[in-house]
Structures are given as C-alpha cells and as structure tokens.
Amino acid sequence: MAEQTTETLEMANCVEHLDSHCKDITALETAVKDVTPCLEILCPEQYERSDDTQKLSTAYFYKGGQAQWLNFLAETEEKSPFIKRDAYKSLMRLIEEHRQHHRSVSFVNLCHQPGSGGTTLAMQVLWDFKEELRCAVLKDTDAESEDIARQVTKLFNAGGEKNFKTVLLLADNLKHFEKQQQSFLHKIAEKAPSTTTPVVIVLNCKRDAHVKEAGHFGNCVNILAEVSCQEQDMLDEKLDVIKKQHKDHKTFYAFNVMQQNYSSEYIQGVVESVLEQEVLPYSRKTQLFSFLALMNTYSIGSSLQKSDCEAFLGPPDIYGGPPFEDRMKPLSAFLITFRKQEKLVECDHVRLVHHKIAAEFCEKLASKGWTRGKIMKNLLTTFKGKRQSLQEIIREMLQKRLPEARFSMLIESIHQEPGPKCVPILRKAASIFGKDAIISQVLARYYYLRKQNYLLAEKWAKEAKQIDPDNSFVADTLGQVYKKQLKQCGVVPVPQKLELLLELANKAVDAFREEQTLAESEKAEELENNGLRRESSIYNTSGLFGHIQVANKVFEVLTSVHPSEDMKKVLRREIEIRSLTEVDDRTVKILQQYRRLLSRLKDDVERIHEFADHYLTFSKPSILKDDPKHFQEDVSTCFSNYIAYDRVTMEEGCERLRKQLATGTAKINDQVCSTLLKIVWRWVNQIIPQEELKPTLRSLLESEARYKPAELYLLAFLSFWPPDDDKINLNSFVDETERSFQTQYSKYYRSRYIVPLFFLGKGTGVQRMIQKSKIDECLHCPRGQVNEKWRNGEVWRNTQVSALLERVSGVIKNREVFAVYNKKKIKVNPDNPAEVRKPCSITFFLGFNIKGPVAFDIQYVKAHVV
C-alpha cells in the first residue's frame, strides 16, 4: 500500500507540472525525469548550442564518437540532415505498424554490423518521432526489468488519462536485454492502464558482426557495413559540405570509412601511414594502442578508463605534463574519448574510432611481430588485478563464442598465428585471475579439442569443477572430455582397447550423471561464479544428451565385438553376461568387471528417452529456434538399441494409469506421462475412437488421486472441447493444468517456448483438432521463415490457415481472457499478454499446449466493450 501511495504522489507531481494538453515537452521532462532514473528522455529544448559547440560536436561524431542529440538539432536547423541509411524507411514503417496494434508492448529489432551506423539510425528514428511519441533511451543497462517497466509506464501515463502517449524506448547494445524481454513484457502488461494505445515500442538496437543479409525481415531490420548506390551519392554530397566546413576532415575516420564504402584499401592506407610514423614499436603508447585495438576487434564496444591509460603511460601526464591526446600522437587520431557510467559513477573512457580500423591495426601489428597472442599476454600482465569491468572484457575475449564455434574468435585467431599460443595465454589468465572456473573450462576444451591431450584436459576440467562445484555447465566439460576420448577410440575388438573404452564410458556416464544431479538442483534465478553474476536461465540438458551419446557408443562397440543377438540381449538385460557364447574368457571377464555400468544403461536410456520425448515435443529453445535434429535422432536410436518398442494398447495404458492413480504411485515424468502422450497422438490420428476414450477419461479425471499429470488434462481438452457436457468443468481443468505444469515441467522448460500442439479447426469430432504441423505446411516456406511468421503474427494472415481454423468468441475481464460458449466463460491463457488491454469482446484462434488452452491473435470487436 505504501508503494502505491508513493507512485500516486509521484504521478500527481507529474500532472501538476503539465498543462492539460501535455504539449510542453520541457515541462514533461521536468515532471518525470526524477522518477525515471533509468531513462534519458528526449527533450530537444534542453540542448543549448553555439557555433563552437556545434562544430566540435560535429567533428567528434564524424571522427567516430557516438551521435549526440545536439548533432540532430544542429543539422535540422541548418537543413543539412543526417544521411539516412536505406533501412530508415523500413524502420519507420515498422514502428508505425506497431503504433496501430493494440498490444501494450512490442519489440522492433535493429541488427547492425559494427560501424555501419546502426545506433545513429536508431537515434535518427527517435528524433523524427519526438513530436508524436515520448522518446527515451534506456541508459541504465543494469536495471531490473521491473524497474524499467515501472518507469516506462510512468512516462506513458504522464499528463493523465486523456494524454496517454506511446513511449518509443531505445535499448542500445544491451547484452542481457533479450533475456529480460519476456519479464519486461509481463510487467508492462500488468501495469498498463486499460487503453488500446500501445504503452511502449522497444527499439532493440543490437551490434552483430555476423549479420549476413541487409533488409527487413519480419520484426527485424538488418544493416550491413556496405552502402548502396543511393547512399553513396548522398555520402559524396555530404563530403563536399564537410570539406568546406572542416579543415581536418581527413581525420573524420568513421565518416570516411563509410563514404569509401568500407574499402579495405582505404583502411589499410590510413593504418599504414600512421604506423610508418610510429617508429618505436615497444613504446608505452604503442603498447597501449595495441591493447585498445585488440579489445575493439574482439570485444566490440569495449573501452579502457582514461585514468588507467594515463597511469600506464606514466609521468609526466599524470603530474601536469602534456595532455593524454598529445602524448599518444600520431595514434591519438584514431582514439575517441567519451563519458561512460560504471556502477553509478561517470568517467572518461577511451576506444578506437572504428571496429574495422581496430581490426586492421591488429593485422598490421601482427605483420610486424606484434601478434595477437603477444598483445594479449602483455595485456594480461599489464592490467593484472585491475578493474572488474576490464577482467570481464578479457574473459569475454577468451571465452565468448558463436553457437556453432568451438572457441572465441580471439582464441581461433591466436591458434592460427605464430608466436605465443593459446595454452600459455590461457594458463597465464588462469594464474592472474586465480580461481576462475570459466578460464579453466576453456583450457580443458582447448586441450581435448585442439591438442587431443586428454590427461591435461581432464586435469583442467576437474580444476574448473573444484572452483565452481555446484555449476552443472562447468561440470559438463569433464563428461565431454571423456566422451571425446571415447569417440576417438573407434571400434576395436582387442581386449585391452575394450577395457580402456569401457573405463572411459564409465567415467563419462558418472560425470554426466553428476551433471544431471547438479542441473536438477539449480534454480532459475542465477548462478554465482567468481564474483560474476550469471543467470541460470535455462535447464542444462547437455548431460542428458551426452549420456545418450555415450550409451550409443557402448552399444556400437559391444555389438561389433560380438555381432550376434546375444550381446544386444545382454545390454537389454534379457540375458546375463555369463550366458554369452563364442566370446573369449578375457572379454567376458572385462564385461563382468563393468557389469554395473552395462546393467544400468537400459534404465538410464529409458529415463532420458521419456524426458526427451516430452521436452522436445512440448517445448523448443525459442519461437524462432528449433532444437538440433540430432537430439531427437540420438535419443530415438538409443531407445531402439536398448529397449524394444513399447506397443502398449490404449486399454492397457489406461488400465496401468488407473491403477497408478488409485494407489498414488504415479510419479512426475514416469511412464504415466509417456503413456498419455502416446494416447494423445493415437487419438488425434484416429487410431483410438473418440467414443471409446471419453468414458475412460471421465473416470480418470474423477478419481481422487492427489496428483494428475498435465498430459491427462491436455487429452481432456482435446476430447471435450467445445464444452457440451454440463458434467465436465473445463474451467477447473485450466487451473489444474497450470498446477500440474508447474509441478512437472516449469523447472525444465524455463526460458523455452511452449509449443502449441493443436488448434481448434472448423471440423467436427477428431477432425476439429488441427496439428501445428498442418498449419506450418500452409505457409509454404523454409523452416526458418516459418518460425519468423509465427513470431511476427503473419501466420494468422495466411488465407489457408484462416480457412482451416475456427475463430472463437470471447471477452477480456480483469485482464483475463475467456472463451465464451453458450454464456459459459472458460479461462484461456493469452499467447501474448501485451494483447490483453481493456475489458472488451474479442475473437481469437484457440490453441492447446501442455499448459492448457491458449488464445492467439486476439482481435477486439468494435463497439462491444464489456
């Protein structure tokens, strides 16, 4: 209650400062800035400029500094606006489209290669929307999503109910913002007032060196570091203007690189001209410059505090001598100094003017003997024990890798060049950072993937585990070391090799089992590692799939040693090892030695198969991303190797389920759920008649069992929807499904997209339930594009899809969605909570996932307010 009172007073103060029409932007900024510390609100009236400040600001920007609002103000007044990339129109149009939606929150993504002008374009868009929207930049990158949501809502509400205005929020290059998006969306949806005016459009501006194609793709606009013919003409005209106004235009490297269409010849030329002047390769300033070049190549956007740079140069700079910029000449022409906030303290930082210039300096320095490895080793020694932020940058350069890559780009580059190699550098980092699980983990990976030195890989993997014993992701490396060595063994029937192979398999299985135990105990909040906060945003399944791969390898090897059916029967626990015939005594003795391992594999495979069957059916990494195909293939292969296919009939399965529910023996992820899942697919594919299933379902649902699995309720929704039986209370099923999901799956599916399995169609009986795969087929496009159409809602505009599905009538009441059938209201979950705004009659497509019924594509019915 105290919090509500405070917020009410704050908003009252906001309204007090505003006129009734909320037209005074300065008053708005004054009114809300004190209660929105995470946001920098765009307010042009606050910027004062003179000819001198304008000229300095322009030079700073074209040299490589980030654009300031003063730049846009000055160029607008002089009628010489910024050059707008071709993507400008697409971005403006996309934001306009989102303004017409009734969603409280929407996201527009601007992905741009470093140095391509993406941030400037995003700021240009904010500037051009400043009269129509309330524009702001998210300046506190460490803020919690709830704080951001609360402050954005205050900005939207400023001026009172008659003056709501959508906030356009620029989130620029935030590394962790994507993880916060869902939480942010839910918080805004909770706090948003009952109005169809969008509360916030988030312009998520993200640097990505690996953007491959320019253009507009769904909710995303991509920009590459290359210019079109039209852009080139504008840049050439702009260059003529700049030449007239600035004598030092040749040092405007950020502009010149773009104007030269990112020409490698131009970049090489300017770098070579400076390095020819710098004749002292081991001078302090050259060393400092090499650090910055390396950082800006492999940790884009990183910087050093200027005070640290001055301290590295030493006297007389810090005692009143020549300024930093003079001491760094001629290299200072490629440096930018800027203000940056770190832990609520703002101070000067230094970086290079352009990512591509930094990369070229790294190339040229390497050709002169200053390899990346040598620079990195020097950087580690020089800044030993320095600021936490610098240590994080160094860790990022050494360990951050692309999804399909084995190592970071820096490690890969050092691996390919002469001079200090990766191992000495990683070992030095390990000694400097002390107890650091991540560096030890990278060392272990390097030893087993690049050096095939499994002993040292095992040593460093165990070191990492010892440092961070409760982290399943760290524990995974040890299992991967054993698994890799196991795969290298090949298929060899020699007894000595067989013993080694089974010993490795035993170690790998033990390591993966321990990893699975740790994963079970990890919570969603966060993991702690050496002072660094790392979110445990996903459930770690690597140990499960690693375990399966080891089991497959054991099966492959042993069935090669003894190709008869008897070995398969041993692994399936159908016969004892001693029952094997035509196998030499030495081999039998080895198998007996590892009897415990071999006897447990079947149970392990069955347990993991049941988990994976649900995990890969009910969820996937995100709406845009599918699980790798080999996951399902590996699990299916392993299951068929160790377990005869379970051809349980519907009657047998339901009877087994009835007994387990009656005796209270049904357990989470037990065969109960697998049996039910099989029944779901058999019913949908008309293998089980509907009239045979309904009576059994009723008896199961009416049982007094304390626990009923979510699959049972899914089957009930498919069988009894739409409600035409007064004895069936579907509303109670909605609540029970949610509870069952939380008990069974919420821990495992955290951060994953819960896949809709079926949709309500226009048919009758079984025909009315449409599988998602049939909808995907209607889109007639590759898998990646299918996912994008689901994300941006284009799937619902497809005529084949709309002809296939039934739109359901419903209402929104108290921020909850209900389907309405013959005056019966049945609660359903909104797929996008941002679509739930004000009490109103609605229509939507109805889907079903393991959490229950879901409303997709909510449309408001005009003139029907509830």
Secondary structure, DSSP 8 states (H G I E B T S, - for coil): -HHHHHHHHHHHHHHHHS-TT---HHHHHHHHGGG-TTEEE--GGG----HHHHHHHHHHHHHT----HHHHHHHHHTT------THHHHHHHHHHHHHHS--SEEEEEEEE-TTSSHHHHHHHHHHHTTTTSEEEEE--TT--HHHHHHHHHHHHHTT-GGG---EEEEEES-TTHHHHHHHHHHHHHHH--S-SS-SEEEEEEEE-TT----EEETTEEEE-S---HHHHHHHHHHHHHHHHH-TTGGG-HHHHHHHTTT-HHHHHHHHHHHHHH---TTSHHHHHHHHHHHHHHHSTT--EEHHHHHHHH-TTGGGT-S-HHHHTTTGGGGEEEEEEEETTEEEEEEEES-HHHHHHHHHHHHHTT--HHHHHHHHHHHTTT--HHHHHHHHHHHH---TT-SS-HHHHHHHHSSSS-HHHHHHHHHHHH-S-HHHHHHHHHHHHHTS--HHHHHHHHHHHHHHSTT-HHHHHHHHHHHHHHHHHT-S---HHHHHHHHHHHHHHHHHHHHHHHHHHH--SS-EEETTEEE---S---HHHHHHHHHHHHHHHHHHHHS-SHHHHHHHTTSS-GGG--S--HHHHHHHHHTHHHHHHHHHHHHHHHHHHHHHHHHEESBTTB---HHHHHHHHHHHHHHS------HHHHHHHHHHHHHHT---TTSHHHHHHHHHHHHHHTTSS-HHHHHHHHHHHHHS--S---HHHHHHHHHHH-S---TT--HHHHHHHHHHHHHHHTHHHHTTSEE---EEEBSSSGGGGEEEHHHHHHHT-S-HHHHHHHHHHTGGGG-HHHHHHB-EEEEEEETTEEEEEETTEEEEEEESSGGG--SSEEEEEEEEEETTEEEEEEEEE-TT---
